[in-house]
């Protein structure tokens, strides 16, 4: 199976920044559409952002648009999540997810659904204090 590993979480004050990394290890030469989800205690896992396998398209939840930026390095099969102006409500376990890339058109709904991604990391904790 494809292995997905997140890193970079931590404890920061409101207004600070963090950068998360996610590496996908699978078949050599294969590209993946990748996404970030997050889950706070007692709440459902929610979509944060996604990037297509080519890097040409990105999608953001309204709650993070303008503050978070997703990018990728296809040579390393790695995606990054730059989080700026962090708020206490951003506190959650952040999960990286991946699915094999395709040239087929997919809607925003596809990218934002948990069921679209067969490969998941174990999560990294992000805590933002007020």
N, CA and C of each residue as an Amber inpcrd file, in Angstrom:
protein
   390
   0.8270000  -1.1910000   0.0000000   0.0000000   0.0000000   0.0000000
   0.8730000   1.2560000   0.0000000   0.2580000   2.3710000  -0.3910000
   0.9290000   3.6540000  -0.3500000   1.0060000   4.1090000   1.1020000
   2.1770000   4.5740000   1.5120000   2.3600000   5.0830000   2.8620000
   2.3760000   6.6080000   2.8490000   1.6610000   7.2030000   3.8010000
   1.5480000   8.6490000   3.9050000   1.9880000   9.0620000   5.2980000
   2.8780000  10.0540000   5.3920000   3.4160000  10.4820000   6.6740000
   3.4240000  11.9950000   6.7830000   2.7720000  12.5210000   7.8270000
   2.7300000  13.9570000   8.0810000   3.7380000  14.3260000   9.1670000
   4.1750000  15.5910000   9.1400000   5.0550000  16.1010000  10.1760000
   4.9360000  17.6190000  10.2270000   5.4310000  18.2190000  11.3030000
   5.4880000  19.6640000  11.4000000   4.5230000  20.3040000  12.3770000
   3.6620000  19.5210000  13.0170000   2.7220000  20.0800000  13.9690000
   3.4190000  20.5900000  15.2190000   2.6760000  21.3360000  16.0320000
   3.2420000  21.8710000  17.2560000   2.2800000  22.7810000  17.9820000
   2.7980000  23.4400000  19.0220000   2.0290000  24.3750000  19.8420000
   2.4970000  25.7910000  19.5500000   1.5720000  26.6540000  19.1280000
   1.9040000  28.0390000  18.8060000   0.8350000  28.9720000  19.3450000
   1.1650000  30.2610000  19.3980000   0.2060000  31.2740000  19.8160000
  -0.6050000  31.7710000  18.6280000  -1.7770000  32.2910000  18.9030000
  -2.6130000  32.8570000  17.8510000  -1.8350000  33.9070000  17.0650000
  -1.9770000  33.8690000  15.7420000  -1.2750000  34.7940000  14.8790000
   0.0340000  34.2610000  14.3360000   0.5220000  33.1610000  14.8960000
   1.7810000  32.5700000  14.4610000   1.5910000  31.7170000  13.2060000
   2.6940000  31.1620000  12.7170000   2.6770000  30.3440000  11.5090000
   3.2930000  28.9780000  11.7640000   2.8690000  28.0090000  10.9800000
   3.4310000  26.6680000  10.9880000   3.4510000  26.1440000   9.5610000
   4.3900000  25.2690000   9.2680000   4.4110000  24.5850000   7.9880000
   4.3780000  23.0820000   8.2130000   3.3780000  22.4250000   7.6480000
   3.2590000  20.9860000   7.7190000   3.7940000  20.3640000   6.4320000
   4.3350000  19.1610000   6.5430000   4.8170000  18.4240000   5.3890000
   4.1360000  17.0720000   5.3340000   3.9560000  16.5540000   4.1300000
   3.3630000  15.2420000   3.9400000   4.0830000  14.5440000   2.8000000
   4.6340000  13.3760000   3.0790000   5.3360000  12.5880000   2.0750000
   4.5430000  11.3290000   1.7580000   4.3520000  11.0610000   0.4790000
   3.6730000   9.8580000   0.0170000   4.6980000   8.9280000  -0.6190000
   4.7510000   7.6950000  -0.1400000   5.7080000   6.7080000  -0.6460000
   4.9580000   5.5690000  -1.3110000   5.0610000   5.4880000  -2.6350000
   4.3940000   4.4440000  -3.3890000   5.2080000   4.0540000  -4.6070000
   4.5210000   3.6860000  -5.6840000   5.1980000   3.2970000  -6.9070000
   6.0480000   4.4480000  -7.4410000   7.2920000   4.1500000  -7.7840000
   8.1950000   5.1560000  -8.3030000   7.6370000   5.7770000  -9.5750000
   7.6310000   7.1080000  -9.6210000   7.1590000   7.8230000 -10.7890000
   5.6760000   8.1550000 -10.7960000   4.9220000   7.6200000  -9.8530000
   3.4880000   7.8950000  -9.7960000   3.2190000   9.1820000  -9.0230000
   2.2930000   9.9960000  -9.5160000   1.9070000  11.2390000  -8.8580000
   0.5480000  11.0700000  -8.1880000   0.3290000  11.8460000  -7.1460000
  -0.8890000  11.7290000  -6.3700000  -1.5490000  13.0770000  -6.1620000
  -2.8650000  13.0770000  -6.2650000  -3.6350000  14.2000000  -5.7660000
  -3.6270000  14.0850000  -4.2490000  -3.3600000  15.1870000  -3.5610000
  -3.2190000  15.1210000  -2.1150000  -4.0280000  16.2130000  -1.4350000
  -4.4160000  15.9380000  -0.2020000  -5.2840000  16.8490000   0.5250000
  -4.9690000  16.8360000   2.0110000  -5.4450000  17.8760000   2.6830000
  -5.3680000  17.9620000   4.1360000  -6.7700000  18.0260000   4.7110000
  -7.0110000  17.2340000   5.7350000  -8.2290000  17.2770000   6.5280000
  -7.8210000  17.5230000   7.9740000  -8.7730000  17.9220000   8.7980000
  -8.4720000  18.1090000  10.2140000  -9.6550000  17.6690000  11.0570000
  -9.3610000  17.2710000  12.2860000 -10.3950000  16.7990000  13.1850000
 -10.1220000  17.2790000  14.5990000 -11.0550000  18.0430000  15.1400000
 -10.9830000  18.4980000  16.5150000 -11.7070000  17.4920000  17.4070000
 -11.3910000  17.4440000  18.7080000 -12.0500000  16.4930000  19.6030000
 -13.5670000  16.6270000  19.5670000 -14.2580000  15.5080000  19.4080000
 -15.7070000  15.5070000  19.3960000 -16.3520000  15.9810000  18.1080000
 -15.5610000  16.2780000  17.0880000 -16.0960000  16.7720000  15.8250000
 -15.7220000  15.8410000  14.6770000 -16.4540000  15.9700000  13.5770000
 -16.1740000  15.1810000  12.3860000 -14.9280000  15.7000000  11.6800000
 -14.2600000  14.7980000  10.9810000 -13.1070000  15.1930000  10.1880000
 -13.5750000  16.0770000   9.0330000 -12.9360000  17.2380000   8.8470000
 -13.3780000  18.1830000   7.8410000 -12.2800000  18.5140000   6.8360000
 -12.7060000  18.8550000   5.6390000 -11.7990000  19.2110000   4.5580000
 -11.1320000  20.5450000   4.8280000  -9.8380000  20.6350000   4.5200000
  -9.0890000  21.8770000   4.6680000  -8.6380000  22.3990000   3.3030000
  -7.8880000  21.5820000   2.5650000  -7.3600000  22.0100000   1.2750000
  -6.8960000  20.8030000   0.4760000  -6.8020000  20.9610000  -0.8460000
  -6.3360000  19.8900000  -1.7200000  -5.5690000  20.4760000  -2.8950000
  -4.7060000  19.6590000  -3.4830000  -3.9460000  20.0640000  -4.6640000
  -3.9290000  18.9030000  -5.6510000  -4.1700000  19.2090000  -6.9280000
  -4.2090000  18.1730000  -7.9510000  -2.8320000  17.5670000  -8.1660000
  -2.8040000  16.4230000  -8.8450000  -1.5340000  15.7140000  -9.0370000
  -0.5040000  16.5450000  -9.7930000  -0.9710000  17.4200000 -10.6940000
  -0.0720000  18.2520000 -11.4810000   0.3100000  19.5450000 -10.7670000
  -0.4010000  19.8660000  -9.7010000  -0.1810000  21.1210000  -9.0080000
  -0.9090000  22.2900000  -9.6420000  -1.6660000  22.0300000 -10.7070000
  -2.3250000  23.0900000 -11.4330000  -3.6010000  23.6110000 -10.8010000
  -4.1920000  22.8450000  -9.9100000  -5.4420000  23.2430000  -9.2730000
  -5.3460000  23.0730000  -7.7720000  -5.8440000  24.0560000  -7.0480000
  -5.9050000  23.9820000  -5.5900000  -7.3100000  24.3330000  -5.1210000
  -7.6790000  23.8050000  -3.9650000  -9.0070000  24.0200000  -3.4040000
  -8.8590000  24.2790000  -1.9110000  -9.6530000  25.2190000  -1.3920000
  -9.5640000  25.5900000   0.0130000 -10.9400000  25.6740000   0.6440000
 -11.0250000  25.2390000   1.8880000 -12.2260000  25.4800000   2.6660000
 -12.3250000  26.9740000   2.9450000 -13.5440000  27.4890000   3.0310000
 -13.7320000  28.9160000   3.2640000 -13.0600000  29.3850000   4.5530000
 -12.9860000  28.5160000   5.5400000 -12.4440000  28.8860000   6.8320000
 -10.9380000  29.1540000   6.8220000 -10.2320000  28.6740000   5.7930000
  -8.7800000  28.8460000   5.7420000  -8.3010000  29.6260000   4.5290000
  -9.1910000  29.9240000   3.6070000  -8.8180000  30.6480000   2.3950000
  -8.1710000  31.9850000   2.7340000  -7.0200000  32.2590000   2.1200000
  -6.2990000  33.4870000   2.3800000  -5.2910000  33.3880000   3.4960000
  -5.3800000  32.3530000   4.3230000  -4.4450000  32.1500000   5.4270000
  -3.5380000  30.9420000   5.2020000  -4.0830000  29.8900000   4.6080000
  -3.3320000  28.6620000   4.3590000  -2.9730000  28.5590000   2.8790000
  -1.8210000  27.9730000   2.5810000  -1.3880000  27.7540000   1.2090000
  -0.8500000  26.3400000   1.0620000  -1.3680000  25.6070000   0.0850000
  -0.8840000  24.2610000  -0.1880000   0.0130000  24.3010000  -1.4260000
   1.0970000  23.5450000  -1.4000000   2.0180000  23.4640000  -2.5240000
   2.5970000  22.0590000  -2.5740000   3.3060000  21.7470000  -3.6630000
   3.8700000  20.4130000  -3.7660000   5.1930000  20.4030000  -4.5090000
   5.9650000  19.3570000  -4.2370000   7.2150000  19.0800000  -4.9230000
   7.0700000  17.6630000  -5.4600000   6.6990000  17.5390000  -6.7360000
   6.4300000  16.2250000  -7.3090000   7.6630000  15.3290000  -7.3600000
   8.8450000  15.9260000  -7.4660000  10.0660000  15.1360000  -7.4900000
  10.2550000  14.3690000  -6.1900000   9.7020000  14.9000000  -5.1050000
   9.8190000  14.2640000  -3.7940000   8.5120000  13.6390000  -3.3180000
   7.4580000  13.7130000  -4.1370000   6.1310000  13.2360000  -3.7370000
   5.7390000  13.8100000  -2.3760000   5.9680000  15.0940000  -2.2230000
   5.7350000  15.7680000  -0.9540000   4.8500000  16.9880000  -1.1560000
   3.9130000  17.1960000  -0.2390000   3.1030000  18.4010000  -0.2330000
   3.3590000  19.1600000   1.0570000   3.1280000  20.4690000   1.0030000
   3.3490000  21.3330000   2.1460000   2.0930000  22.1380000   2.4220000
   1.8570000  22.4160000   3.6800000   0.7540000  23.2710000   4.0780000
   1.3250000  24.4010000   4.9140000   1.3920000  25.5900000   4.3110000
   1.8450000  26.7750000   5.0220000   0.6350000  27.4010000   5.6920000
   0.6560000  27.4890000   7.0120000  -0.4590000  28.0140000   7.7750000
  -0.0290000  29.3150000   8.4390000  -0.6640000  30.4080000   8.0530000
  -0.3780000  31.7200000   8.6110000  -1.5890000  32.2430000   9.3740000
  -1.3540000  33.2260000  10.2260000  -2.4260000  33.8530000  11.0050000
  -3.2940000  32.8070000  11.6950000  -2.6620000  31.8750000  12.3630000
  -3.3860000  30.7820000  13.0000000  -4.3180000  31.2880000  14.0990000
  -5.4620000  30.6270000  14.2070000  -6.4820000  30.9600000  15.1830000
  -6.7180000  29.7680000  16.1050000  -7.2240000  30.0050000  17.3190000
  -7.5190000  28.8850000  18.2160000  -8.4390000  27.8410000  17.5870000
  -9.3690000  28.2580000  16.7410000 -10.2740000  27.3220000  16.0910000
  -9.5950000  26.4440000  15.0470000  -8.3290000  26.7130000  14.7380000
  -7.5580000  25.8490000  13.8500000  -6.9880000  24.6420000  14.5950000
  -7.1050000  24.6220000  15.9140000  -6.5880000  23.5210000  16.7180000
  -7.2720000  22.2150000  16.3320000  -6.4730000  21.2160000  15.9690000
  -7.0000000  19.9260000  15.5310000  -5.8420000  18.9990000  15.2090000
  -6.1680000  17.7380000  14.9930000  -5.2130000  16.8140000  14.4010000
  -5.3550000  16.9520000  12.8910000  -4.2570000  17.2170000  12.2160000
  -4.2670000  17.3940000  10.7740000  -3.8250000  16.1150000  10.0890000
  -4.6470000  15.6500000   9.1480000  -4.3920000  14.4180000   8.4240000
  -4.1180000  14.6990000   6.9540000  -3.1250000  14.0300000   6.4120000
  -2.8200000  14.0940000   4.9970000  -3.4470000  12.8920000   4.3010000
  -4.0150000  13.1150000   3.1230000  -4.6590000  12.0500000   2.3620000
  -4.1950000  12.0920000   0.9130000  -4.1970000  10.9330000   0.2490000
  -3.7090000  10.8470000  -1.1230000  -4.5370000   9.8870000  -1.9540000
  -4.6070000  10.1680000  -3.2610000  -5.2490000   9.2930000  -4.2300000
  -4.4500000   9.3910000  -5.5200000  -4.3350000   8.3010000  -6.2550000
  -3.5760000   8.2970000  -7.5050000  -4.1030000   9.3570000  -8.4600000
  -3.1870000  10.0870000  -9.0920000  -3.5750000  11.1400000 -10.0040000
  -4.2150000  10.6120000 -11.2700000  -5.0250000  11.4610000 -11.8850000
  -5.7450000  11.1040000 -13.1000000  -5.9420000  12.3430000 -13.9550000
  -6.0550000  12.1420000 -15.2700000  -6.3410000  13.2500000 -16.1690000
  -7.8320000  13.5290000 -16.2630000  -8.6500000  12.7010000 -15.6280000
 -10.0940000  12.8900000 -15.6210000 -10.4640000  14.1310000 -14.8240000
 -11.4750000  14.8590000 -15.3020000 -11.9510000  16.0350000 -14.5710000
 -12.7060000  15.5980000 -13.3170000 -12.4260000  16.2540000 -12.2210000
 -13.1290000  16.0170000 -10.9680000 -13.6490000  17.3420000 -10.4260000
 -14.8050000  17.2900000  -9.8330000 -15.4110000  18.4790000  -9.2570000
 -14.7960000  18.7810000  -7.8960000 -15.0990000  19.9800000  -7.3730000
 -14.6370000  20.3330000  -6.0370000 -15.1770000  19.3560000  -5.0070000
 -16.3960000  18.8630000  -5.2350000 -16.9890000  17.9070000  -4.3220000
 -16.1160000  16.6640000  -4.1870000 -15.5810000  16.1900000  -5.2910000
 -14.7000000  15.0240000  -5.2640000 -13.4950000  15.2800000  -4.3660000
 -12.8540000  16.4220000  -4.5340000 -11.6410000  16.7200000  -3.7780000
 -11.8980000  16.8890000  -2.2900000 -13.0940000  17.3150000  -1.9230000
 -13.3980000  17.6290000  -0.5290000 -14.0230000  16.4770000   0.2520000
 -14.2370000  15.3380000  -0.3780000 -14.8610000  14.1990000   0.2980000
 -13.8190000  13.2170000   0.8130000 -13.9620000  12.7920000   2.0560000
 -13.0380000  11.8370000   2.6580000 -12.9800000  10.5370000   1.8810000
 -14.1200000  10.1300000   1.3160000 -14.2040000   8.8610000   0.6180000
 -13.4370000   8.8450000  -0.6990000 -12.9740000   9.9940000  -1.1770000
 -12.2020000  10.0510000  -2.4100000 -10.7690000   9.5690000  -2.2220000
 -10.3100000   9.5090000  -0.9780000  -8.9070000   9.2310000  -0.6890000
  -8.7130000   7.8750000  -0.0100000  -8.0430000   6.9530000  -0.6700000
  -7.8110000   5.6280000  -0.0670000  -6.6030000   5.5650000   0.8590000
  -5.7150000   6.5560000   0.7850000  -4.4850000   6.5250000   1.5750000
  -4.4460000   7.6930000   2.5450000  -4.1790000   7.3760000   3.8210000
  -4.1970000   8.3750000   4.8840000  -2.9880000   8.2460000   5.8050000
  -2.5140000   9.3870000   6.2980000  -1.4830000   9.3910000   7.3100000
  -2.0850000   9.2520000   8.6940000  -1.2230000   9.2160000   9.7090000
  -1.6660000   9.0320000  11.0870000  -2.0310000  10.3360000  11.7870000
  -1.6980000  11.4650000  11.1880000  -2.0660000  12.7510000  11.7380000
  -0.9510000  13.4190000  12.5270000  -0.9870000  14.7480000  12.5690000
  -0.0500000  15.5300000  13.3630000  -0.8340000  16.6150000  14.0970000
  -0.5460000  16.7840000  15.3810000  -1.3130000  17.6950000  16.2240000
  -0.8850000  19.1410000  16.0240000  -1.8660000  20.0200000  15.8160000
  -1.6420000  21.4590000  15.7660000  -2.4850000  22.0870000  16.8640000
  -1.8390000  22.8110000  17.7730000  -2.5370000  23.4670000  18.8700000
  -2.2190000  24.9560000  18.8390000  -3.2640000  25.7800000  18.8270000
  -3.1140000  27.2290000  18.7740000  -3.7310000  27.8150000  20.0360000
  -2.9190000  28.4730000  20.8450000  -3.3930000  29.0780000  22.0810000
  -3.7830000  30.5340000  21.8430000  -4.7210000  31.0380000  22.6330000
  -5.1890000  32.4050000  22.5000000  -4.3070000  33.3790000  23.2530000
